[in-house]
Amino acid sequence: MDTELIAQLIVNGISVGSIIALAAVGLTLTYGILRLSNFAHGDFLTLGAYLTLVVNTLGVNIWLSMILAVVGTVAAMLLAEKLLWSKMRSIRATSTTLIIISIGLALFLRNGIIFIWGGKNQNYNLPVTPALELGQIRVPQNQLWVLGLSIVAISLLHYLLQKTKIGKAMRAVADDLDLARVSGINVDRVILWTWVIGGTLTSLGGSMYGLITAVRPNMGWFLILPLFASVILGGIGNPYGAITAAFIIGIVQEVSTPWLGSQYKQGIALLIMILVLLIRPKGLFKGTI
């Protein structure tokens, strides 16, 4: 195959992998700390993209629109925590019950988005910018922004988890919630920060996905399988593993399209996960933060 085409697909895969990485970190933190497999995660990503769209079409700068969308998405996640997840934890609901509830929440969010904004594709109000040409490779400027913002967000996450008290508390809760509580850690505060961090990264992922593609109601649903594949492949509960796996999946998905077509991208993500798990059943990296 043409080497220029492969290089172009790799560039596209890095961009998609950046978005998957941000959302996958939020998903793996949710599971690692709350033991919640949240199938509504992709629809919160969609919500972030639509909130960015609404603010941006009012004439607000796209970057400020993303920040305001983060506030709205985090508020929606905290509302779900208050109304659903905290009550489920109090009655010690089973994992099966939590999964069913999260699927119901996903359907509620998706249909609510369709009811409010309609089902058609929409785009941000942005000026058309020429793509950068690196030899035979064309790199849209939006893809560079996506990669740059992802690097910044991931770097800040690393600092928060490794250097701050709340990050150390989150790691302790992920290892053993009951022991962390007995040790004097404010578990409720850790849970709050988990939703804030996860919601922030997920909203940014949705906003940036809207930069390189259209904003549509099912955009998060189509990403949910690559998201879970990244979480499992990278080691459940390990944000760094999820990031690495997300880039692997994003690149392989894009490079596979000339042979298999774009309709099989999700299948490629699952195939990669299965093949790796046959060799390393616990994923590429050790689980938990």
N, C-alpha and C positions, 0 to 999 in steps of 0.2 A: 504494500500500500504506500501511497505518496507520503513521504516523511513530513511534508508541510501540513498535510491533513491531520496526521497523528498529533503533531505539535499543537495544532489549533484545537483539537479535541481535548488534549491534556490541559490547555489553558482554560477551556470551558469547564472541565472537570474540577479544576482547582477552585474556580468561582462557585460552582454548585456545592463542592465539598465544604467551603467556608460557611455556607448557609446551613447545611446539614449539621456541621460541627457545633454552631451556636445553639441550635435548637436541641441537639442531642445532649449537650451538657446540661441543659435545663431538665431534660427527661431523666437522665441518669442520676442527677442530684435528687430529684423527686423520689426515685425508687430507692436510692442508696440510704436516704435519711428517713423517708416516710413509708418505705416499702409499698409504694403505690405505682402500679403500672397504668399510667394515665393515657388512655386512648383519645382523650380530648386535647392532648397536647398540640397536635397538628392544627386543630381548629382555633386554638389560642394564637398560634402563629398567623393564621389567616386573619384573625381579629386585629392583630397588630398591623398587618398590611392595610386593612380597610380603614383603621383609625388614622394611619399615616395619610392615606388617600383623601379622607375627609378634610383633615386639617390643611393638607397641601393645596387642595382645590379652592380653599378659601383665600389663597394668596400667601400662605405662610411658607417660609423657606423649608426645603425638603429635610434638612438636618434638624431643624427645630421641630418639624412635624414628627420626625422619628422619636424625638425625646418625649413629646406630648403623648404619642401613641404608646410609649413604654408605660407612662403613668396610667393610662386607661387600661392597658392589658394587665398590669400588675394589680390594679383595683379589681378587675374582673376575677382574677385568680384568687385574690384574698376573699372576695365575696363567696366564691365556690368553697374555699376552705372553711369559712364561717358557717355556711348553710349546709354543706355536705360532709366534707372530709373530717372535720373535727368531731362531728356527731358520730360518724362511722368508727372513728378511733375510740370514742368513749364507750361504744357497745362492743368493741373488738370484732368488727365485721370481718368476714373471711376475705381472702384475696379474690375469690371468685365474685363475691358481692361487689367488691370495689371495682373490678374490671367491668362488670355489667353496668354499674352506675356511671363509670367514665365513658362508656360507649353511648349511654343515654345522654350524657352531658355533651358529647361530641355532636350528636344529631341535633340537639337543642341549639347549640351554637351555630352550626352550619345552616340550619333552616332559618334561624333568626337573622343571620347575615343575608340570606337570599330574600327574606321578607323585607328587610330594611333597604338593601342596596341593589336588589335584583340579581339575576343570574348571569348577566353578560360580562364579558371581559372589560376591564377598565385600566387606565394608565395614569401615572402621576403627571402633574402639570410641569413638565421639565423641558428645557430647550434641547433641541437636537444637537448632539456633539459628535464630531467625526471620530472614528476609531483610530487608535494609534497603530501604525504599521511597523512591525519589527521583522524586517525581511519579508517573507511571504505570509507572516502571521498577522492577523488583524485582532487587536485587543480593544474592545469597547471600553471607554473610560469608566463606565459604571461598574464593569467587572473589577477594575483596579480599585475603585472606591470600596467595593464589597470586600475584597481581600484585605485592604488596609484597615478597614473598620473591624474586621474579624480578628486581625492580629492584635489590635489595640484592646478589644474586648477580652480576648483570651489572656493577654498579658495581665490585665487588671484582675481577672479572675484568679490567675495563679498567685498574684500578690495577696489577694484577699484570703485565699485558702491557706497559704503557707506562712504569712507574716502577721495576720491580725488575730485578735482573740476570738472573734466570731467564726473565723475560718477554722481555728483549732477546735472550737466547740462543735462545729459541724462535723469535723472528722471524728470526734469522740462519739457523737450521737450515731453516726453512720456505723461505727464499730460495734457499739452496744448501747442502745437507748436507755435501758433500765439502769445500767451501771453509770452512765453519764448523769442521769437524774439523781442517783444516790450520791454522786460525787459533787453535787451542788450546781451543776450546769442548768441554766434556765432553758429547758427543752422547748417550751412554747416560743421563746424568743428565737431559738434556732429554726424552728418550723417557719416562723414568720419570715426570717431572712432567706430561707430556702425558696419560698414562693417569690420573694422580691427578686432574688438573683435569677432564678429560673424564668420568671416572667419577663425580666429585662432582656435576657439573652434571646428568649423565644420571640419577643416582639421585634427586636432588632433583626433577627433572622427573617421574619416575615416581611418587614419593611425592605430589607435588602433583596429579598427574592422578588419583590415587586419592581426593583430597579432593573433587573435583567430579564424579566418576563412580565406578562400581564397579571393584574390583580383579579383573581376569580375566586368564587366561593369554595371550590374544592381543592385549592392549591395546597393547603395543609394536609388534606386527606391523602393526596397523592404522595406526600413526603413521609407519611407516618411509618410505612414499611422500611424505607431507608433509615429513618430515625431509630426505630427499634433494632434494626440490623446493626447500626453503629454502636448502640448501647451494649448489645449482647456480644458483638465481635470484640469490642474494646475492653470487655470485662465489666459486668453489671456493677454500677455504682462508682466507676472510675472515670472521672471527667477527662483526664488526659488520654486514656484509652479510647474514649468515645470520639475525641477530636481526631486522633490518628486514624481510627477506623472510618470516620466520616470522609476524610480526604481520600482514603483508599477506595471507598465505595463511589464517591463522586467521580474520580478519575476513570475507574474501570467502567462505570456506567456509560460515560460519554465516549470512551474509546471503543466500546462494543457496538455502538449504533450503526457503523457502516456494514457490519455483518448481520446483526440481529434486528435492527430497526429500533426506533425510539420507544415503541410500545412494550418492549421487553426489559426496559431499564429496571423496573422494580424486581423482576425475576432475577436479574443479574445480582442485585443487592442481596437477595436471599440466598442465591447460589454461593456467593462468596462466603457468607456467614456459615452456611452448612459445611462447606469444604474446610474452612479453618477450624470449626468446632469438632470436626472428625479427628483432627490432629491435636487441637488444644481445646478440650471440652469446656474450660473455664474462660475462654477467650484469649486474646493476644496478651492481655495484661492482667495482673491481679485485681480482683474486684474491690469495691469500696474506695472512698477518698483516701 
